[in-house]
Amino acid sequence: MQGLLRKYKKTGFSYLDLRDKPRTNHIIRKSGATVILNCAEGDYNLDVLKACIRARVNCLDLGSEGWMTREQFKLDKQLRKKRLISI
């Protein structure tokens, strides 16, 4: 990981406890990123997407179970309103 971070100097990486929603929101906002890569377990994917919407950041989610994906789809109007993309 450190080799990638040295090569791509504008890339950041943070460890955090996704159960701590205020800290999650803070880290996403502080990052200054335009896209967040979410590789958390499925139970947290909806919370991460909501945090991205609040921070006005696009989200790339590496996968969810069907029920979680359906919950994420319900946020489509919020994403469109803020001109964000979630993949």
PDB file of N, CA, C and O in Angstrom, chain B, residues numbered from 101:
ATOM      1  N   MET B 101       0.816  -1.182   0.000  1.00  0.00           N
ATOM      2  CA  MET B 101       0.000   0.000   0.000  1.00  0.00           C
ATOM      3  C   MET B 101       0.865   1.253   0.000  1.00  0.00           C
ATOM      4  O   MET B 101       0.568   2.205  -0.721  1.00  0.00           O
ATOM      5  N   GLN B 102       1.924   1.268   0.794  1.00  0.00           N
ATOM      6  CA  GLN B 102       2.756   2.472   0.875  1.00  0.00           C
ATOM      7  C   GLN B 102       3.377   2.809  -0.467  1.00  0.00           C
ATOM      8  O   GLN B 102       3.541   3.985  -0.793  1.00  0.00           O
ATOM      9  N   GLY B 103       3.728   1.793  -1.257  1.00  0.00           N
ATOM     10  CA  GLY B 103       4.285   2.044  -2.584  1.00  0.00           C
ATOM     11  C   GLY B 103       3.294   2.771  -3.469  1.00  0.00           C
ATOM     12  O   GLY B 103       3.667   3.692  -4.196  1.00  0.00           O
ATOM     13  N   LEU B 104       2.039   2.369  -3.416  1.00  0.00           N
ATOM     14  CA  LEU B 104       1.005   3.046  -4.201  1.00  0.00           C
ATOM     15  C   LEU B 104       0.819   4.482  -3.745  1.00  0.00           C
ATOM     16  O   LEU B 104       0.678   5.384  -4.570  1.00  0.00           O
ATOM     17  N   LEU B 105       0.818   4.698  -2.441  1.00  0.00           N
ATOM     18  CA  LEU B 105       0.624   6.046  -1.918  1.00  0.00           C
ATOM     19  C   LEU B 105       1.795   6.952  -2.286  1.00  0.00           C
ATOM     20  O   LEU B 105       1.608   8.148  -2.510  1.00  0.00           O
ATOM     21  N   ARG B 106       3.012   6.384  -2.352  1.00  0.00           N
ATOM     22  CA  ARG B 106       4.169   7.189  -2.779  1.00  0.00           C
ATOM     23  C   ARG B 106       4.081   7.508  -4.264  1.00  0.00           C
ATOM     24  O   ARG B 106       4.412   8.616  -4.685  1.00  0.00           O
ATOM     25  N   LYS B 107       3.637   6.542  -5.055  1.00  0.00           N
ATOM     26  CA  LYS B 107       3.551   6.736  -6.499  1.00  0.00           C
ATOM     27  C   LYS B 107       2.452   7.735  -6.865  1.00  0.00           C
ATOM     28  O   LYS B 107       2.651   8.601  -7.717  1.00  0.00           O
ATOM     29  N   TYR B 108       1.303   7.609  -6.221  1.00  0.00           N
ATOM     30  CA  TYR B 108       0.163   8.490  -6.490  1.00  0.00           C
ATOM     31  C   TYR B 108      -0.007   9.422  -5.296  1.00  0.00           C
ATOM     32  O   TYR B 108      -0.819   9.162  -4.408  1.00  0.00           O
ATOM     33  N   LYS B 109       0.742  10.478  -5.280  1.00  0.00           N
ATOM     34  CA  LYS B 109       0.831  11.356  -4.112  1.00  0.00           C
ATOM     35  C   LYS B 109      -0.497  12.012  -3.713  1.00  0.00           C
ATOM     36  O   LYS B 109      -0.666  12.398  -2.557  1.00  0.00           O
ATOM     37  N   LYS B 110      -1.427  12.139  -4.642  1.00  0.00           N
ATOM     38  CA  LYS B 110      -2.716  12.752  -4.307  1.00  0.00           C
ATOM     39  C   LYS B 110      -3.699  11.733  -3.742  1.00  0.00           C
ATOM     40  O   LYS B 110      -4.837  12.078  -3.423  1.00  0.00           O
ATOM     41  N   THR B 111      -3.268  10.483  -3.618  1.00  0.00           N
ATOM     42  CA  THR B 111      -4.125   9.418  -3.109  1.00  0.00           C
ATOM     43  C   THR B 111      -4.009   9.355  -1.594  1.00  0.00           C
ATOM     44  O   THR B 111      -2.913   9.451  -1.042  1.00  0.00           O
ATOM     45  N   GLY B 112      -5.136   9.193  -0.929  1.00  0.00           N
ATOM     46  CA  GLY B 112      -5.126   9.056   0.518  1.00  0.00           C
ATOM     47  C   GLY B 112      -5.738   7.745   0.951  1.00  0.00           C
ATOM     48  O   GLY B 112      -6.471   7.107   0.195  1.00  0.00           O
ATOM     49  N   PHE B 113      -5.439   7.352   2.154  1.00  0.00           N
ATOM     50  CA  PHE B 113      -5.961   6.104   2.693  1.00  0.00           C
ATOM     51  C   PHE B 113      -6.217   6.326   4.172  1.00  0.00           C
ATOM     52  O   PHE B 113      -5.352   6.852   4.874  1.00  0.00           O
ATOM     53  N   SER B 114      -7.383   5.938   4.659  1.00  0.00           N
ATOM     54  CA  SER B 114      -7.705   6.098   6.077  1.00  0.00           C
ATOM     55  C   SER B 114      -8.350   4.838   6.615  1.00  0.00           C
ATOM     56  O   SER B 114      -9.217   4.245   5.973  1.00  0.00           O
ATOM     57  N   TYR B 115      -7.923   4.439   7.792  1.00  0.00           N
ATOM     58  CA  TYR B 115      -8.596   3.388   8.542  1.00  0.00           C
ATOM     59  C   TYR B 115      -9.581   4.079   9.469  1.00  0.00           C
ATOM     60  O   TYR B 115      -9.227   5.063  10.119  1.00  0.00           O
ATOM     61  N   LEU B 116     -10.805   3.585   9.543  1.00  0.00           N
ATOM     62  CA  LEU B 116     -11.740   4.145  10.500  1.00  0.00           C
ATOM     63  C   LEU B 116     -12.810   3.132  10.833  1.00  0.00           C
ATOM     64  O   LEU B 116     -13.037   2.172  10.096  1.00  0.00           O
ATOM     65  N   ASP B 117     -13.454   3.360  11.943  1.00  0.00           N
ATOM     66  CA  ASP B 117     -14.543   2.508  12.401  1.00  0.00           C
ATOM     67  C   ASP B 117     -15.842   3.095  11.853  1.00  0.00           C
ATOM     68  O   ASP B 117     -16.280   4.155  12.301  1.00  0.00           O
ATOM     69  N   LEU B 118     -16.453   2.423  10.898  1.00  0.00           N
ATOM     70  CA  LEU B 118     -17.645   2.944  10.238  1.00  0.00           C
ATOM     71  C   LEU B 118     -18.850   3.033  11.170  1.00  0.00           C
ATOM     72  O   LEU B 118     -19.858   3.646  10.817  1.00  0.00           O
ATOM     73  N   ARG B 119     -18.760   2.438  12.340  1.00  0.00           N
ATOM     74  CA  ARG B 119     -19.840   2.598  13.321  1.00  0.00           C
ATOM     75  C   ARG B 119     -19.819   4.001  13.914  1.00  0.00           C
ATOM     76  O   ARG B 119     -20.817   4.467  14.464  1.00  0.00           O
ATOM     77  N   ASP B 120     -18.675   4.672  13.799  1.00  0.00           N
ATOM     78  CA  ASP B 120     -18.513   6.043  14.281  1.00  0.00           C
ATOM     79  C   ASP B 120     -18.882   6.989  13.135  1.00  0.00           C
ATOM     80  O   ASP B 120     -18.018   7.459  12.395  1.00  0.00           O
ATOM     81  N   LYS B 121     -20.195   7.258  13.007  1.00  0.00           N
ATOM     82  CA  LYS B 121     -20.686   8.042  11.869  1.00  0.00           C
ATOM     83  C   LYS B 121     -20.135   9.465  11.824  1.00  0.00           C
ATOM     84  O   LYS B 121     -19.781   9.929  10.740  1.00  0.00           O
ATOM     85  N   PRO B 122     -20.045  10.182  12.947  1.00  0.00           N
ATOM     86  CA  PRO B 122     -19.476  11.533  12.868  1.00  0.00           C
ATOM     87  C   PRO B 122     -18.028  11.529  12.352  1.00  0.00           C
ATOM     88  O   PRO B 122     -17.650  12.389  11.557  1.00  0.00           O
ATOM     89  N   ARG B 123     -17.232  10.570  12.802  1.00  0.00           N
ATOM     90  CA  ARG B 123     -15.836  10.493  12.332  1.00  0.00           C
ATOM     91  C   ARG B 123     -15.791  10.109  10.856  1.00  0.00           C
ATOM     92  O   ARG B 123     -14.972  10.638  10.103  1.00  0.00           O
ATOM     93  N   THR B 124     -16.661   9.196  10.438  1.00  0.00           N
ATOM     94  CA  THR B 124     -16.728   8.817   9.025  1.00  0.00           C
ATOM     95  C   THR B 124     -17.039  10.039   8.171  1.00  0.00           C
ATOM     96  O   THR B 124     -16.382  10.279   7.158  1.00  0.00           O
ATOM     97  N   ASN B 125     -18.039  10.809   8.582  1.00  0.00           N
ATOM     98  CA  ASN B 125     -18.380  12.036   7.850  1.00  0.00           C
ATOM     99  C   ASN B 125     -17.195  12.993   7.807  1.00  0.00           C
ATOM    100  O   ASN B 125     -16.897  13.582   6.768  1.00  0.00           O
ATOM    101  N   HIS B 126     -16.522  13.143   8.949  1.00  0.00           N
ATOM    102  CA  HIS B 126     -15.377  14.056   9.035  1.00  0.00           C
ATOM    103  C   HIS B 126     -14.248  13.623   8.096  1.00  0.00           C
ATOM    104  O   HIS B 126     -13.694  14.449   7.371  1.00  0.00           O
ATOM    105  N   ILE B 127     -13.911  12.344   8.107  1.00  0.00           N
ATOM    106  CA  ILE B 127     -12.816  11.835   7.264  1.00  0.00           C
ATOM    107  C   ILE B 127     -13.138  12.037   5.788  1.00  0.00           C
ATOM    108  O   ILE B 127     -12.268  12.447   5.019  1.00  0.00           O
ATOM    109  N   ILE B 128     -14.369  11.757   5.384  1.00  0.00           N
ATOM    110  CA  ILE B 128     -14.744  11.924   3.980  1.00  0.00           C
ATOM    111  C   ILE B 128     -14.649  13.391   3.578  1.00  0.00           C
ATOM    112  O   ILE B 128     -14.100  13.716   2.526  1.00  0.00           O
ATOM    113  N   ARG B 129     -15.180  14.269   4.408  1.00  0.00           N
ATOM    114  CA  ARG B 129     -15.105  15.710   4.092  1.00  0.00           C
ATOM    115  C   ARG B 129     -13.659  16.201   4.075  1.00  0.00           C
ATOM    116  O   ARG B 129     -13.254  16.932   3.171  1.00  0.00           O
ATOM    117  N   LYS B 130     -12.894  15.798   5.073  1.00  0.00           N
ATOM    118  CA  LYS B 130     -11.503  16.236   5.210  1.00  0.00           C
ATOM    119  C   LYS B 130     -10.631  15.758   4.048  1.00  0.00           C
ATOM    120  O   LYS B 130      -9.646  16.408   3.699  1.00  0.00           O
ATOM    121  N   SER B 131     -10.989  14.635   3.458  1.00  0.00           N
ATOM    122  CA  SER B 131     -10.162  14.043   2.408  1.00  0.00           C
ATOM    123  C   SER B 131     -10.044  14.943   1.179  1.00  0.00           C
ATOM    124  O   SER B 131      -9.023  14.937   0.490  1.00  0.00           O
ATOM    125  N   GLY B 132     -11.093  15.712   0.912  1.00  0.00           N
ATOM    126  CA  GLY B 132     -11.081  16.537  -0.293  1.00  0.00           C
ATOM    127  C   GLY B 132     -11.242  15.719  -1.567  1.00  0.00           C
ATOM    128  O   GLY B 132     -11.076  16.237  -2.671  1.00  0.00           O
ATOM    129  N   ALA B 133     -11.563  14.452  -1.409  1.00  0.00           N
ATOM    130  CA  ALA B 133     -11.713  13.551  -2.552  1.00  0.00           C
ATOM    131  C   ALA B 133     -12.959  13.879  -3.356  1.00  0.00           C
ATOM    132  O   ALA B 133     -13.923  14.432  -2.826  1.00  0.00           O
ATOM    133  N   THR B 134     -12.934  13.540  -4.628  1.00  0.00           N
ATOM    134  CA  THR B 134     -14.124  13.645  -5.459  1.00  0.00           C
ATOM    135  C   THR B 134     -14.800  12.280  -5.598  1.00  0.00           C
ATOM    136  O   THR B 134     -15.966  12.192  -5.982  1.00  0.00           O
ATOM    137  N   VAL B 135     -14.048  11.210  -5.280  1.00  0.00           N
ATOM    138  CA  VAL B 135     -14.574   9.842  -5.319  1.00  0.00           C
ATOM    139  C   VAL B 135     -14.047   9.096  -4.102  1.00  0.00           C
ATOM    140  O   VAL B 135     -12.861   9.163  -3.779  1.00  0.00           O
ATOM    141  N   ILE B 136     -14.945   8.386  -3.435  1.00  0.00           N
ATOM    142  CA  ILE B 136     -14.568   7.517  -2.324  1.00  0.00           C
ATOM    143  C   ILE B 136     -14.705   6.077  -2.796  1.00  0.00           C
ATOM    144  O   ILE B 136     -15.730   5.704  -3.367  1.00  0.00           O
ATOM    145  N   LEU B 137     -13.681   5.269  -2.561  1.00  0.00           N
ATOM    146  CA  LEU B 137     -13.719   3.843  -2.864  1.00  0.00           C
ATOM    147  C   LEU B 137     -14.092   3.121  -1.575  1.00  0.00           C
ATOM    148  O   LEU B 137     -13.308   3.083  -0.626  1.00  0.00           O
ATOM    149  N   ASN B 138     -15.287   2.552  -1.545  1.00  0.00           N
ATOM    150  CA  ASN B 138     -15.787   1.862  -0.368  1.00  0.00           C
ATOM    151  C   ASN B 138     -15.548   0.365  -0.517  1.00  0.00           C
ATOM    152  O   ASN B 138     -16.125  -0.285  -1.389  1.00  0.00           O
ATOM    153  N   CYS B 139     -14.691  -0.172   0.343  1.00  0.00           N
ATOM    154  CA  CYS B 139     -14.448  -1.620   0.315  1.00  0.00           C
ATOM    155  C   CYS B 139     -14.798  -2.245   1.673  1.00  0.00           C
ATOM    156  O   CYS B 139     -14.215  -3.251   2.077  1.00  0.00           O
ATOM    157  N   ALA B 140     -15.753  -1.632   2.361  1.00  0.00           N
ATOM    158  CA  ALA B 140     -16.221  -2.146   3.652  1.00  0.00           C
ATOM    159  C   ALA B 140     -17.175  -3.317   3.440  1.00  0.00           C
ATOM    160  O   ALA B 140     -17.676  -3.542   2.338  1.00  0.00           O
ATOM    161  N   GLU B 141     -17.409  -4.047   4.509  1.00  0.00           N
ATOM    162  CA  GLU B 141     -18.386  -5.129   4.480  1.00  0.00           C
ATOM    163  C   GLU B 141     -19.768  -4.558   4.175  1.00  0.00           C
ATOM    164  O   GLU B 141     -20.041  -3.393   4.465  1.00  0.00           O
ATOM    165  N   GLY B 142     -20.627  -5.369   3.598  1.00  0.00           N
ATOM    166  CA  GLY B 142     -21.936  -4.947   3.126  1.00  0.00           C
ATOM    167  C   GLY B 142     -22.826  -4.239   4.127  1.00  0.00           C
ATOM    168  O   GLY B 142     -23.598  -3.361   3.742  1.00  0.00           O
ATOM    169  N   ASP B 143     -22.739  -4.594   5.405  1.00  0.00           N
ATOM    170  CA  ASP B 143     -23.618  -3.986   6.401  1.00  0.00           C
ATOM    171  C   ASP B 143     -23.398  -2.482   6.544  1.00  0.00           C
ATOM    172  O   ASP B 143     -24.281  -1.775   7.031  1.00  0.00           O
ATOM    173  N   TYR B 144     -22.245  -1.987   6.132  1.00  0.00           N
ATOM    174  CA  TYR B 144     -21.920  -0.570   6.294  1.00  0.00           C
ATOM    175  C   TYR B 144     -22.065   0.234   5.003  1.00  0.00           C
ATOM    176  O   TYR B 144     -21.918   1.456   5.020  1.00  0.00           O
ATOM    177  N   ASN B 145     -22.347  -0.424   3.906  1.00  0.00           N
ATOM    178  CA  ASN B 145     -22.353   0.262   2.613  1.00  0.00           C
ATOM    179  C   ASN B 145     -23.396   1.378   2.521  1.00  0.00           C
ATOM    180  O   ASN B 145     -23.139   2.413   1.907  1.00  0.00           O
ATOM    181  N   LEU B 146     -24.541   1.181   3.111  1.00  0.00           N
ATOM    182  CA  LEU B 146     -25.573   2.212   3.061  1.00  0.00           C
ATOM    183  C   LEU B 146     -25.129   3.453   3.844  1.00  0.00           C
ATOM    184  O   LEU B 146     -25.334   4.582   3.397  1.00  0.00           O
ATOM    185  N   ASP B 147     -24.524   3.236   5.003  1.00  0.00           N
ATOM    186  CA  ASP B 147     -24.035   4.367   5.803  1.00  0.00           C
ATOM    187  C   ASP B 147     -22.931   5.125   5.076  1.00  0.00           C
ATOM    188  O   ASP B 147     -22.883   6.354   5.129  1.00  0.00           O
ATOM    189  N   VAL B 148     -22.053   4.405   4.403  1.00  0.00           N
ATOM    190  CA  VAL B 148     -20.973   5.060   3.655  1.00  0.00           C
ATOM    191  C   VAL B 148     -21.560   5.893   2.516  1.00  0.00           C
ATOM    192  O   VAL B 148     -21.135   7.026   2.294  1.00  0.00           O
ATOM    193  N   LEU B 149     -22.521   5.342   1.803  1.00  0.00           N
ATOM    194  CA  LEU B 149     -23.143   6.084   0.703  1.00  0.00           C
ATOM    195  C   LEU B 149     -23.841   7.344   1.227  1.00  0.00           C
ATOM    196  O   LEU B 149     -23.739   8.407   0.615  1.00  0.00           O
ATOM    197  N   LYS B 150     -24.543   7.229   2.348  1.00  0.00           N
ATOM    198  CA  LYS B 150     -25.197   8.405   2.929  1.00  0.00           C
ATOM    199  C   LYS B 150     -24.170   9.462   3.336  1.00  0.00           C
ATOM    200  O   LYS B 150     -24.406  10.656   3.155  1.00  0.00           O
ATOM    201  N   ALA B 151     -23.036   9.033   3.882  1.00  0.00           N
ATOM    202  CA  ALA B 151     -21.973   9.975   4.254  1.00  0.00           C
ATOM    203  C   ALA B 151     -21.402  10.656   3.015  1.00  0.00           C
ATOM    204  O   ALA B 151     -21.092  11.847   3.046  1.00  0.00           O
ATOM    205  N   CYS B 152     -21.264   9.912   1.938  1.00  0.00           N
ATOM    206  CA  CYS B 152     -20.773  10.496   0.684  1.00  0.00           C
ATOM    207  C   CYS B 152     -21.755  11.531   0.146  1.00  0.00           C
ATOM    208  O   CYS B 152     -21.349  12.588  -0.337  1.00  0.00           O
ATOM    209  N   ILE B 153     -23.030  11.228   0.228  1.00  0.00           N
ATOM    210  CA  ILE B 153     -24.046  12.183  -0.230  1.00  0.00           C
ATOM    211  C   ILE B 153     -23.956  13.469   0.597  1.00  0.00           C
ATOM    212  O   ILE B 153     -23.982  14.568   0.045  1.00  0.00           O
ATOM    213  N   ARG B 154     -23.849  13.326   1.926  1.00  0.00           N
ATOM    214  CA  ARG B 154     -23.739  14.514   2.783  1.00  0.00           C
ATOM    215  C   ARG B 154     -22.499  15.337   2.437  1.00  0.00           C
ATOM    216  O   ARG B 154     -22.529  16.566   2.485  1.00  0.00           O
ATOM    217  N   ALA B 155     -21.415  14.653   2.089  1.00  0.00           N
ATOM    218  CA  ALA B 155     -20.159  15.344   1.775  1.00  0.00           C
ATOM    219  C   ALA B 155     -20.064  15.760   0.304  1.00  0.00           C
ATOM    220  O   ALA B 155     -19.088  16.386  -0.110  1.00  0.00           O
ATOM    221  N   ARG B 156     -21.087  15.404  -0.480  1.00  0.00           N
ATOM    222  CA  ARG B 156     -21.091  15.709  -1.927  1.00  0.00           C
ATOM    223  C   ARG B 156     -19.897  15.078  -2.640  1.00  0.00           C
ATOM    224  O   ARG B 156     -19.170  15.734  -3.386  1.00  0.00           O
ATOM    225  N   VAL B 157     -19.723  13.780  -2.383  1.00  0.00           N
ATOM    226  CA  VAL B 157     -18.617  13.011  -2.953  1.00  0.00           C
ATOM    227  C   VAL B 157     -19.187  11.791  -3.669  1.00  0.00           C
ATOM    228  O   VAL B 157     -20.085  11.131  -3.147  1.00  0.00           O
ATOM    229  N   ASN B 158     -18.678  11.489  -4.853  1.00  0.00           N
ATOM    230  CA  ASN B 158     -19.081  10.292  -5.587  1.00  0.00           C
ATOM    231  C   ASN B 158     -18.582   9.052  -4.856  1.00  0.00           C
ATOM    232  O   ASN B 158     -17.600   9.113  -4.116  1.00  0.00           O
ATOM    233  N   CYS B 159     -19.262   7.926  -5.064  1.00  0.00           N
ATOM    234  CA  CYS B 159     -18.933   6.712  -4.317  1.00  0.00           C
ATOM    235  C   CYS B 159     -18.815   5.511  -5.253  1.00  0.00           C
ATOM    236  O   CYS B 159     -19.700   5.256  -6.070  1.00  0.00           O
ATOM    237  N   LEU B 160     -17.720   4.788  -5.123  1.00  0.00           N
ATOM    238  CA  LEU B 160     -17.533   3.522  -5.824  1.00  0.00           C
ATOM    239  C   LEU B 160     -17.549   2.436  -4.763  1.00  0.00           C
ATOM    240  O   LEU B 160     -16.647   2.358  -3.928  1.00  0.00           O
ATOM    241  N   ASP B 161     -18.572   1.603  -4.801  1.00  0.00           N
ATOM    242  CA  ASP B 161     -18.783   0.556  -3.805  1.00  0.00           C
ATOM    243  C   ASP B 161     -18.388  -0.773  -4.442  1.00  0.00           C
ATOM    244  O   ASP B 161     -18.866  -1.113  -5.524  1.00  0.00           O
ATOM    245  N   LEU B 162     -17.527  -1.515  -3.779  1.00  0.00           N
ATOM    246  CA  LEU B 162     -17.041  -2.766  -4.352  1.00  0.00           C
ATOM    247  C   LEU B 162     -18.019  -3.923  -4.238  1.00  0.00           C
ATOM    248  O   LEU B 162     -17.671  -5.058  -4.562  1.00  0.00           O
ATOM    249  N   GLY B 163     -19.228  -3.657  -3.785  1.00  0.00           N
ATOM    250  CA  GLY B 163     -20.231  -4.717  -3.830  1.00  0.00           C
ATOM    251  C   GLY B 163     -21.048  -4.839  -2.573  1.00  0.00           C
ATOM    252  O   GLY B 163     -20.582  -4.565  -1.466  1.00  0.00           O
ATOM    253  N   SER B 164     -22.275  -5.255  -2.771  1.00  0.00           N
ATOM    254  CA  SER B 164     -23.209  -5.449  -1.665  1.00  0.00           C
ATOM    255  C   SER B 164     -24.078  -6.649  -1.975  1.00  0.00           C
ATOM    256  O   SER B 164     -24.154  -7.118  -3.111  1.00  0.00           O
ATOM    257  N   GLU B 165     -24.726  -7.125  -0.938  1.00  0.00           N
ATOM    258  CA  GLU B 165     -25.733  -8.163  -1.154  1.00  0.00           C
ATOM    259  C   GLU B 165     -26.955  -7.497  -1.767  1.00  0.00           C
ATOM    260  O   GLU B 165     -27.100  -6.276  -1.707  1.00  0.00           O
ATOM    261  N   GLY B 166     -27.827  -8.294  -2.352  1.00  0.00           N
ATOM    262  CA  GLY B 166     -28.992  -7.770  -3.058  1.00  0.00           C
ATOM    263  C   GLY B 166     -29.849  -6.834  -2.240  1.00  0.00           C
ATOM    264  O   GLY B 166     -30.270  -5.791  -2.740  1.00  0.00           O
ATOM    265  N   TRP B 167     -30.119  -7.180  -0.987  1.00  0.00           N
ATOM    266  CA  TRP B 167     -30.981  -6.332  -0.149  1.00  0.00           C
ATOM    267  C   TRP B 167     -30.340  -4.966   0.081  1.00  0.00           C
ATOM    268  O   TRP B 167     -31.034  -3.949   0.111  1.00  0.00           O
ATOM    269  N   MET B 168     -28.998  -4.939   0.246  1.00  0.00           N
ATOM    270  CA  MET B 168     -28.307  -3.672   0.488  1.00  0.00           C
ATOM    271  C   MET B 168     -28.303  -2.826  -0.785  1.00  0.00           C
ATOM    272  O   MET B 168     -28.486  -1.610  -0.725  1.00  0.00           O
ATOM    273  N   THR B 169     -28.099  -3.456  -1.917  1.00  0.00           N
ATOM    274  CA  THR B 169     -28.115  -2.737  -3.190  1.00  0.00           C
ATOM    275  C   THR B 169     -29.475  -2.078  -3.408  1.00  0.00           C
ATOM    276  O   THR B 169     -29.545  -0.941  -3.873  1.00  0.00           O
ATOM    277  N   ARG B 170     -30.551  -2.783  -3.074  1.00  0.00           N
ATOM    278  CA  ARG B 170     -31.891  -2.197  -3.209  1.00  0.00           C
ATOM    279  C   ARG B 170     -32.051  -0.976  -2.308  1.00  0.00           C
ATOM    280  O   ARG B 170     -32.670   0.010  -2.707  1.00  0.00           O
ATOM    281  N   GLU B 171     -31.503  -1.031  -1.105  1.00  0.00           N
ATOM    282  CA  GLU B 171     -31.560   0.125  -0.197  1.00  0.00           C
ATOM    283  C   GLU B 171     -30.754   1.295  -0.767  1.00  0.00           C
ATOM    284  O   GLU B 171     -31.164   2.450  -0.655  1.00  0.00           O
ATOM    285  N   GLN B 172     -29.615   0.993  -1.374  1.00  0.00           N
ATOM    286  CA  GLN B 172     -28.795   2.037  -1.978  1.00  0.00           C
ATOM    287  C   GLN B 172     -29.526   2.680  -3.155  1.00  0.00           C
ATOM    288  O   GLN B 172     -29.459   3.896  -3.338  1.00  0.00           O
ATOM    289  N   PHE B 173     -30.214   1.880  -3.942  1.00  0.00           N
ATOM    290  CA  PHE B 173     -30.971   2.418  -5.082  1.00  0.00           C
ATOM    291  C   PHE B 173     -32.028   3.428  -4.625  1.00  0.00           C
ATOM    292  O   PHE B 173     -32.366   4.349  -5.369  1.00  0.00           O
ATOM    293  N   LYS B 174     -32.542   3.261  -3.421  1.00  0.00           N
ATOM    294  CA  LYS B 174     -33.552   4.181  -2.904  1.00  0.00           C
ATOM    295  C   LYS B 174     -33.001   5.594  -2.710  1.00  0.00           C
ATOM    296  O   LYS B 174     -33.773   6.540  -2.552  1.00  0.00           O
ATOM    297  N   LEU B 175     -31.678   5.747  -2.722  1.00  0.00           N
ATOM    298  CA  LEU B 175     -31.052   7.056  -2.547  1.00  0.00           C
ATOM    299  C   LEU B 175     -30.793   7.758  -3.878  1.00  0.00           C
ATOM    300  O   LEU B 175     -30.132   8.795  -3.921  1.00  0.00           O
ATOM    301  N   ASP B 176     -31.312   7.193  -4.955  1.00  0.00           N
ATOM    302  CA  ASP B 176     -31.067   7.743  -6.288  1.00  0.00           C
ATOM    303  C   ASP B 176     -31.471   9.211  -6.413  1.00  0.00           C
ATOM    304  O   ASP B 176     -30.729  10.004  -6.992  1.00  0.00           O
ATOM    305  N   LYS B 177     -32.625   9.580  -5.885  1.00  0.00           N
ATOM    306  CA  LYS B 177     -33.079  10.980  -5.997  1.00  0.00           C
ATOM    307  C   LYS B 177     -32.112  11.932  -5.295  1.00  0.00           C
ATOM    308  O   LYS B 177     -31.819  13.012  -5.808  1.00  0.00           O
ATOM    309  N   GLN B 178     -31.622  11.537  -4.135  1.00  0.00           N
ATOM    310  CA  GLN B 178     -30.669  12.376  -3.414  1.00  0.00           C
ATOM    311  C   GLN B 178     -29.369  12.527  -4.200  1.00  0.00           C
ATOM    312  O   GLN B 178     -28.794  13.613  -4.272  1.00  0.00           O
ATOM    313  N   LEU B 179     -28.917  11.417  -4.789  1.00  0.00           N
ATOM    314  CA  LEU B 179     -27.700  11.456  -5.603  1.00  0.00           C
ATOM    315  C   LEU B 179     -27.879  12.380  -6.801  1.00  0.00           C
ATOM    316  O   LEU B 179     -27.019  13.215  -7.084  1.00  0.00           O
ATOM    317  N   ARG B 180     -29.000  12.226  -7.503  1.00  0.00           N
ATOM    318  CA  ARG B 180     -29.258  13.070  -8.677  1.00  0.00           C
ATOM    319  C   ARG B 180     -29.355  14.546  -8.305  1.00  0.00           C
ATOM    320  O   ARG B 180     -28.845  15.411  -9.017  1.00  0.00           O
ATOM    321  N   LYS B 181     -30.009  14.821  -7.191  1.00  0.00           N
ATOM    322  CA  LYS B 181     -30.181  16.205  -6.752  1.00  0.00           C
ATOM    323  C   LYS B 181     -28.826  16.879  -6.527  1.00  0.00           C
ATOM    324  O   LYS B 181     -28.677  18.072  -6.790  1.00  0.00           O
ATOM    325  N   LYS B 182     -27.859  16.137  -6.052  1.00  0.00           N
ATOM    326  CA  LYS B 182     -26.535  16.695  -5.780  1.00  0.00           C
ATOM    327  C   LYS B 182     -25.539  16.412  -6.916  1.00  0.00           C
ATOM    328  O   LYS B 182     -24.345  16.691  -6.812  1.00  0.00           O
ATOM    329  N   ARG B 183     -26.087  15.842  -8.014  1.00  0.00           N
ATOM    330  CA  ARG B 183     -25.268  15.519  -9.191  1.00  0.00           C
ATOM    331  C   ARG B 183     -24.087  14.608  -8.847  1.00  0.00           C
ATOM    332  O   ARG B 183     -22.947  14.851  -9.242  1.00  0.00           O
ATOM    333  N   LEU B 184     -24.402  13.563  -8.103  1.00  0.00           N
ATOM    334  CA  LEU B 184     -23.398  12.590  -7.702  1.00  0.00           C
ATOM    335  C   LEU B 184     -23.645  11.256  -8.372  1.00  0.00           C
ATOM    336  O   LEU B 184     -24.744  10.961  -8.840  1.00  0.00           O
ATOM    337  N   ILE B 185     -22.598  10.463  -8.406  1.00  0.00           N
ATOM    338  CA  ILE B 185     -22.678   9.128  -9.005  1.00  0.00           C
ATOM    339  C   ILE B 185     -22.300   8.111  -7.951  1.00  0.00           C
ATOM    340  O   ILE B 185     -21.362   8.311  -7.178  1.00  0.00           O
ATOM    341  N   SER B 186     -23.038   7.022  -7.929  1.00  0.00           N
ATOM    342  CA  SER B 186     -22.699   5.882  -7.063  1.00  0.00           C
ATOM    343  C   SER B 186     -22.680   4.639  -7.948  1.00  0.00           C
ATOM    344  O   SER B 186     -23.658   4.321  -8.625  1.00  0.00           O
ATOM    345  N   ILE B 187     -21.565   3.958  -7.926  1.00  0.00           N
ATOM    346  CA  ILE B 187     -21.409   2.738  -8.725  1.00  0.00           C
ATOM    347  C   ILE B 187     -21.132   1.574  -7.790  1.00  0.00           C
ATOM    348  O   ILE B 187     -20.966   0.442  -8.246  1.00  0.00           O
TER     349      ILE B 187
END
